[in-house]
């Protein structure tokens, strides 16, 4: 977080009109109140739209009317607990969650192939444990989970959301980018 303001200032100086704090783990550890304060301060003091992956995920889930989710997480239980608490603050109930016990070091050490395989495996596990879930969340960007979204949506017939999808959906929803068919329900639903 010590790099947040210098990076925001650098991007704004280069013409950015929006900034986004990308990591769900960072937001989860900060807690929603602190995240919302940070976003508000960024908008007030820098004059740009500020967002986070976590807030984009929440907006996407709410847009799709999903209040009960399964979470395919590779993170350690302590981090999963913080993610669940963050989502509960807005009324999104986690009905199942997986854990591989990973922290940043392990997550960034995975190959793309390992990440895709793990996302598919944990996605299926989370959904099997939660037949009543309205959708599936694959949080975290390091494991390249976008590749399994169409597969898991076909397998379970429910929307699947990733960090990157939610952030891209914000641009679609705001009319900046067109909807994208074939990459999941959220990206096709402005």
C-alpha positions, 0 to 999 in steps of 0.5 A: 500500500505504500506504493498506492499514492505514488502510482495513482499520481503517476497514472493521473499525470499520464492522463488516466481517468480511472484507477483500480486497486487490482488485488482481492487479497489486498482489499480483503485484508484492508476491509471494506470500510478502509477500501471505501475510504481510500476510493473516496479519498482518491476521487476527492484528491485526485479527481479520477474514478477509483475502483477495486477488483473487489468492488467490481466483483460486488457490483457484477454479482449484484447486477446479475442478482446473485446473493449466494455464491460458491468461491473457488479459492486457492488462498489460505484460510485466514485470507478466505475468512477476510474475503467472506467477511468483505462480501458479507458486508454487502449481503453476499453469502458464501455458501462454499469455499475451497482452500489450497493454503496459498499465499502470494509466493505460491500463487506467483510461482504457478505456471499458466497451465497449473493455474488454469488446471487449478481454477477448473479443479477448485471451481468444480469442487466449490460448485459441487459443495454448493448446489444452491449457489447462484454463481461462482467466484474465482478470485485472484488474478495470478492463476489465469482463471478467465480461461475456465469461465466458459467451461464452468458456466457450461458445466454448472449453468450459472455465472462465473466471475473473475477479478479481471472480468469484473473490472472489464465489466465495469467498462462495459457497464459504463458504455466505454467498451461493448459487451463480449459474448463467449467469455462468460455471462457477466461480460455479455451483460451490460 
